[in-house]
Amino acid sequence: MPETILSPDYFRKDAVPMPLPAPRAVGLTRLLGGLDVGESAIVPRRSTNDLHKTGAALNMTFTARRLDAEWSRVWRTA
């Protein structure tokens, strides 16, 4: 019988337990949560894609400006 997703051997348990990876946004959330109104931080540009979601989770408002191809500056506005 060919192996399918329903076959008992399709999934295999790791021999050594692997820890869950830390969420990627944890560092950004911690950094932005520590900013007071008017303070700024430099973050990777890809981090600013969901800046409004991070702000909503922290109950804060941020704005960002591109510095170059890799970095943006983020300010806490409220």
N, C-alpha and C positions, 0 to 999 in steps of 0.2 A: 504494500500500500504506500503511495507517495506521501511524503511529509507535507502536512497542511498546518494551518494555524491552530487547528483543533487537535492535532496530534499531541500526545503526552510528552514527547521529546522535543517539541518545538521551543519551549522555554526552558532555560537552564538556570539554576540558582548559582550565584557566585560562590566559589570555594572560600574566598576571603570576603567578609562583609565590607562593603564600600559605604563610606559616609555620604549622606545627602549633600549635594553641592549647595553652597550658600547662594541665596538670591543675588543676582547681579546688581540690583538696585539698592541693596542694603547700604553700601558705602555712600552712594549719592544721597539717599534719604537721611542718613546720619549727618552728612556734611550740610545739606540744605536745612535740616532741622536746627542746626546750631547757628544759623545766620540770624542776626537781628535786622530790623527794617533798615534799609540803606546799605547794608553790607553786601559784599560780592565775593564770588569764588570763581575760579577757572576750572572748567569741567570738559571732558571729551565731548565733541559735537554730537556723537551718537547718543549721549545721555540726555540731550535736550529734546529728543523726539517726544518723550512722554512727560515733559516737565509739568504740564497742566495736571496730569494724573497724580504725580508726586505731590504737587502743591495742594490738590484737593485732599489727599490722604493726610497731609500735615496741617490742613486748614490754614494755608499760607498762600500768598500770591508771589510769583516770580516772573521776571522778564529776562531774556537772554539776547546777547549780541555775538555774532560770529567774529572770532579773532583771526582765524586762518582756516585752512582745510581740516585741521584736526581738533581745534580747541574753540570753546565759547566762554564768554564771561556771563555769569548769572547773578542777578541782583534780586534781593528780596524786597518787594514793593509794599507788602502788607502782611 
